[in-house]
Amino acid sequence: MKKIKVLIVDDSALVRKLLTEIVNSQRDMEAIGAAADPLIAREMIRELNPDVLTLDVEMPRMDGLDFLEKLMRLRPMPVVMVSTLTEKGSDTTFKALELGAIDFIAKPKIDITNGLHEYGDEIADKIRIAKSAKIKQHVSLPVTTSSTADAVLPSISNRVASTEKLIIVGASTGGTEAIKDFLINLPPDCPGILITQHMPEAFTKSFADRLNRLCRISVVEAQGGERVLPGHAFLAPGHSHLLLKRSGANYMTELNQGDLVNRHRPSVDVLFRSAANFAGKNAIGVILTGMGKDGAEGMLEMYNAGAYNLAQDEASCVVFGMPKEAIAAGGVDEVVSLKDMARRVLLKLSSFGMHSNRV
């Protein structure tokens, strides 16, 4: 068996040691080297030709983001960021994902030895996923403005669609950028949106805040008990499942700290099942890039309840796992490129009331 060759880049000798131990404890991977800064790493990449790089965000001699930007431009390769659990660390992590990093490892602020070893299997899984992920050359795109978006995307002329319909979104690996690219094109009067993205709880509020700054809709981390209104999106917090409920004529958010589902909390399946139960044909389901099968069964339940569902296509996914499983389960109406996802959703919303969900 050919092992995954991993190069570890971190200014902390302890973190380098711990990550090396975690990698070398896996049967299918090996740590071929460890570098204390990006300049050393640059030479080691040339010499050792690693399959995956783990990269610390904050390092001496060259900032991790500067190094990542140069790497993805000159020698694109799978990168997993190692990020501190701080507000600054989370902001930098999202910039790294925007530059092309596949995923990130959250580095605990205290008891780092036990903290990293406790998540050893998860770290190994992220490295495996990175090895198989699609590497994309980073291209900086201008933020869509209301005038340009309105010029190219259909408007929601059907007010019933804005007030009675819902958009339900699930994603995992690669999802932070996919969700941003989808939401940024939606108009302020779009239906209420619920989103589950697999992410540690220390990062979900920062992610929601970032989306809120970029989008024309309001995006917040769900607190539970909020009324779901047009032009508002609610992101599942990293510590709880997000569910849709009804209170009279109103859609409401609910949080639940129940058991992990498909190894996740929040789980996409939990959100999708609640949408099937409480929204039925009033929901549009969207499943985006991600590893695994979370969301496939729930999306099928949405489909059977009358929802109209879209899955991101393989070509535009970082990891075509969750969409592939949802398609295979039979719960998907359309397979759509990420760049066309907002347009297809808005077109479907504009047609609601004219005919049945499926024609």
C-alpha positions in Angstrom: 0.0 0.0 0.0 1.3 3.4 -1.0 1.2 5.7 2.0 0.1 9.3 2.0 3.3 11.4 2.4 2.6 14.3 4.8 4.8 17.3 5.5 4.1 19.2 8.7 4.8 22.9 8.9 4.5 24.5 12.3 6.7 26.8 14.4 5.9 24.9 17.6 8.2 21.9 18.2 5.5 20.3 20.4 2.9 20.5 17.7 5.3 19.2 15.1 6.0 16.2 17.4 2.4 15.6 18.2 1.2 15.8 14.5 4.1 13.5 13.5 3.0 10.9 16.1 -0.6 11.1 14.9 0.3 10.7 11.3 2.8 7.9 11.8 0.3 6.0 14.0 -1.9 5.6 10.9 -1.3 2.6 8.6 -1.9 4.5 5.4 0.2 7.6 5.9 3.7 8.8 7.1 5.2 12.0 8.2 8.1 12.5 5.8 9.3 15.7 7.4 8.6 18.6 9.7 9.5 22.2 9.1 9.6 25.1 11.6 8.8 27.8 9.0 7.7 28.3 5.4 11.2 28.9 4.1 12.4 25.6 5.3 9.1 24.0 4.1 9.7 25.4 0.6 12.9 23.5 0.3 11.5 20.3 1.8 8.5 20.4 -0.6 11.0 20.5 -3.5 13.1 17.7 -2.1 10.4 15.3 -0.6 7.4 16.0 -2.9 4.7 15.5 -0.2 1.1 14.5 -1.0 -0.4 16.7 1.8 0.8 19.7 3.8 -0.3 20.6 7.2 0.3 24.4 7.6 0.3 26.5 10.7 -1.4 29.9 10.3 0.9 32.1 12.4 4.6 31.5 11.9 7.9 33.4 11.8 9.8 34.6 8.8 6.8 34.3 6.5 3.1 34.5 7.4 1.2 31.2 6.7 -1.3 33.0 4.4 1.4 34.5 2.3 3.1 31.1 2.0 -0.2 29.5 1.1 -1.0 32.1 -1.6 2.4 31.6 -3.2 2.1 27.8 -2.9 -1.4 27.6 -4.5 -0.3 29.8 -7.3 3.0 28.1 -8.1 2.6 24.5 -6.9 -1.0 23.8 -6.0 -1.3 20.9 -3.5 -3.6 19.7 -0.8 -3.2 21.8 2.4 -4.8 21.3 5.8 -4.5 24.4 8.0 -3.7 24.2 11.7 -5.5 27.1 13.4 -5.8 28.4 16.9 -9.2 28.6 18.5 -9.4 32.4 18.6 -11.4 35.0 16.7 -8.2 36.1 14.9 -7.4 32.5 14.2 -10.8 31.8 12.7 -10.8 34.9 10.5 -7.4 33.8 9.2 -8.6 30.3 8.7 -11.4 31.4 6.4 -9.0 33.4 4.4 -6.9 30.3 4.0 -9.9 28.3 2.8 -10.6 31.1 0.3 -7.0 30.8 -1.0 -7.4 27.1 -1.6 -6.8 25.1 1.6 -8.9 22.0 1.8 -9.7 22.0 5.5 -8.4 23.0 8.9 -7.5 21.4 12.2 -8.5 23.4 15.3 -5.5 23.6 17.7 -6.6 23.8 21.4 -5.4 26.7 23.4 -4.8 24.6 26.6 -3.6 21.1 27.1 -2.5 20.8 23.5 -1.0 17.4 23.9 -4.2 15.7 25.0 -6.3 17.9 22.8 -4.6 17.0 19.6 -4.3 13.3 20.4 -8.0 13.2 21.3 -8.8 14.3 17.8 -6.1 12.1 16.2 -8.6 10.1 14.1 -10.3 13.3 12.9 -7.0 14.8 11.9 -6.1 11.7 10.0 -9.5 11.7 8.3 -8.9 15.3 7.2 -5.5 14.4 5.7 -7.1 11.5 3.8 -9.9 13.7 2.5 -7.3 16.4 1.5 -5.3 13.8 -0.5 -8.4 12.9 -2.5 -9.9 16.4 -2.8 -9.9 18.4 -6.0 -7.3 21.1 -5.9 -8.4 24.4 -7.5 -6.1 27.3 -8.5 -7.2 30.3 -6.5 -8.7 33.1 -8.5 -9.8 36.3 -6.6 -13.3 37.2 -7.7 -14.9 40.6 -7.0 -17.7 40.6 -4.4 -21.0 40.6 -6.2 -22.9 43.9 -5.8 -26.6 44.2 -5.7 -26.6 45.9 -9.1 -24.6 43.3 -10.9 -26.4 40.4 -9.2 -29.8 41.8 -10.1 -28.7 42.2 -13.7 -27.8 38.6 -14.2 -30.0 36.6 -11.8 -33.8 36.2 -11.9 -35.7 38.2 -9.3 -38.4 36.6 -7.1 -41.5 38.3 -8.5 -43.7 35.8 -6.7 -44.1 37.2 -3.2 -45.6 33.9 -2.0 -42.3 32.2 -2.8 -40.4 34.7 -0.6 -42.7 34.4 2.4 -43.8 30.8 2.4 -40.9 28.9 0.9 -37.6 28.0 2.6 -34.1 27.1 1.3 -32.4 24.4 3.3 -28.6 23.9 2.8 -26.1 21.3 3.9 -22.3 21.1 3.3 -19.0 19.8 4.7 -15.5 19.8 3.3 -15.1 22.8 0.9 -18.5 24.1 2.1 -17.4 27.4 3.5 -16.5 28.7 0.1 -19.4 27.0 -1.6 -21.9 28.4 0.8 -20.4 31.9 0.4 -20.5 31.6 -3.4 -24.2 30.5 -3.2 -25.5 33.0 -0.7 -23.6 36.0 -2.1 -25.9 35.9 -5.2 -29.2 35.8 -3.4 -31.4 38.9 -3.3 -32.5 40.5 0.0 -36.1 39.3 -0.5 -35.2 35.6 -0.9 -36.9 33.1 1.4 -35.6 32.3 4.8 -32.5 29.9 4.8 -31.3 27.3 7.3 -27.7 26.0 6.9 -25.8 23.1 8.4 -22.0 23.2 7.7 -19.8 20.7 9.6 -17.6 23.0 11.6 -16.2 23.3 15.2 -18.2 25.5 17.5 -15.4 28.0 17.9 -15.7 28.9 14.2 -19.4 29.0 13.4 -20.1 32.5 14.7 -17.1 33.9 12.9 -18.2 32.2 9.7 -21.7 33.6 10.0 -20.3 37.1 10.7 -18.1 36.8 7.6 -21.1 35.8 5.4 -23.2 38.6 6.9 -20.5 41.1 5.8 -20.3 39.7 2.3 -24.0 39.0 1.5 -27.0 41.1 0.9 -29.1 38.9 3.2 -28.7 38.8 6.9 -26.6 35.8 8.2 -26.4 34.8 11.8 -25.4 31.9 13.9 -28.7 30.3 15.1 -29.6 30.7 18.7 -32.8 28.7 18.7 -36.3 30.1 18.8 -35.8 32.6 16.0 -38.6 33.2 13.5 -37.4 32.3 10.0 -38.1 35.4 7.8 -37.3 36.3 4.2 -33.8 37.7 3.7 -32.5 35.9 6.8 -30.1 32.9 7.0 -29.4 30.9 10.1 -26.3 28.8 10.4 -26.1 25.8 12.8 -23.8 26.4 15.7 -20.9 23.9 16.0 -22.3 22.5 19.2 -25.9 21.7 18.2 -28.1 20.2 15.6 -30.2 22.9 13.8 -33.9 22.0 13.2 -36.8 23.7 11.5 -40.0 23.8 13.6 -43.4 25.5 13.2 -45.3 27.7 15.7 -48.7 28.4 14.3 -48.1 30.0 10.8 -44.5 30.7 11.5 -41.3 28.8 10.8 -38.9 28.7 13.8 -35.4 27.6 14.5 -34.6 25.0 17.1 -31.3 23.7 18.5 -30.8 20.2 19.8 -27.7 18.8 21.5 -28.7 15.2 20.9 -26.4 12.4 19.9 -24.0 12.6 16.9 -25.7 11.6 13.6 -23.4 10.3 10.9 -20.5 11.2 13.3 -21.6 14.8 13.2 -23.3 17.4 15.4 -24.6 19.5 13.7 -25.8 17.0 11.2 -27.2 17.7 7.7 -29.6 14.8 8.0 -31.2 16.2 11.2 -31.8 19.5 9.4 -33.2 18.0 6.3 -35.5 15.6 8.1 -37.0 18.5 10.1 -37.5 20.3 6.8 -39.3 17.3 5.4 -41.5 17.1 8.5 -42.4 20.8 8.8 -41.9 22.4 5.4 -42.6 19.6 2.9 -43.2 20.9 -0.6 -42.5 24.5 0.6 -38.7 23.6 0.9 -35.9 23.8 -1.6 -33.0 21.5 -0.6 -29.4 22.3 -1.6 -26.6 19.8 -0.8 -23.1 21.1 -1.5 -19.5 19.7 -1.5 -18.5 17.4 1.4 -17.1 14.0 2.4 -19.4 11.2 3.5 -23.1 10.6 3.3 -24.6 13.0 5.8 -27.7 14.5 4.3 -28.5 11.8 1.7 -31.2 10.1 3.7 -32.7 13.4 4.9 -32.7 14.8 1.4 -34.6 11.7 0.2 -37.2 12.3 3.0 -37.5 16.0 1.8 -38.0 14.7 -1.8 -40.7 12.3 -0.7 -42.4 15.1 1.2 -42.6 17.2 -2.0 -39.5 19.4 -1.7 -37.4 20.3 -4.8 -33.8 19.3 -4.3 -30.5 20.4 -6.0 -27.1 18.9 -5.6 -23.7 20.4 -6.5 -22.1 18.7 -9.5 -18.8 16.7 -9.3 -16.9 19.2 -11.4 -17.4 22.1 -9.1 -17.1 20.1 -5.8 -13.9 20.0 -3.7 -15.2 16.6 -2.5 -18.1 14.9 -4.3 -19.1 12.8 -1.4 -22.3 14.1 0.1 -23.9 15.2 -3.2 -23.0 11.9 -4.8 -24.6 9.9 -2.0 -27.8 12.1 -2.2 -28.0 11.6 -5.9 -27.5 7.8 -5.5 -30.3 7.7 -2.8 -32.7 9.2 -5.3 -33.6 12.4 -3.5 -32.2 14.9 -6.0 -34.1 16.7 -8.8 -31.3 18.7 -10.4 -27.5 18.4 -10.4 -26.1 21.9 -10.8 -22.7 23.6 -11.0 -22.0 25.8 -8.1 -21.8 28.9 -10.3 -25.4 28.2 -11.5 -26.8 27.1 -8.1 -28.3 30.5 -7.1 -29.8 31.0 -10.5 -31.5 27.6 -10.6 -32.9 28.1 -7.1 -34.2 31.6 -7.9 -35.8 30.3 -11.1 -37.5 27.5 -9.2 -38.8 29.9 -6.6 -40.2 32.2 -9.4 -42.1 29.2 -10.8 -43.7 28.2 -7.5 -47.5 28.4 -7.6 -47.6 28.1 -11.5 -47.3 24.4 -11.4 -46.3 21.5 -9.2 -42.8 21.2 -7.8 -42.0 18.5 -10.4 -43.0 18.8 -14.0 
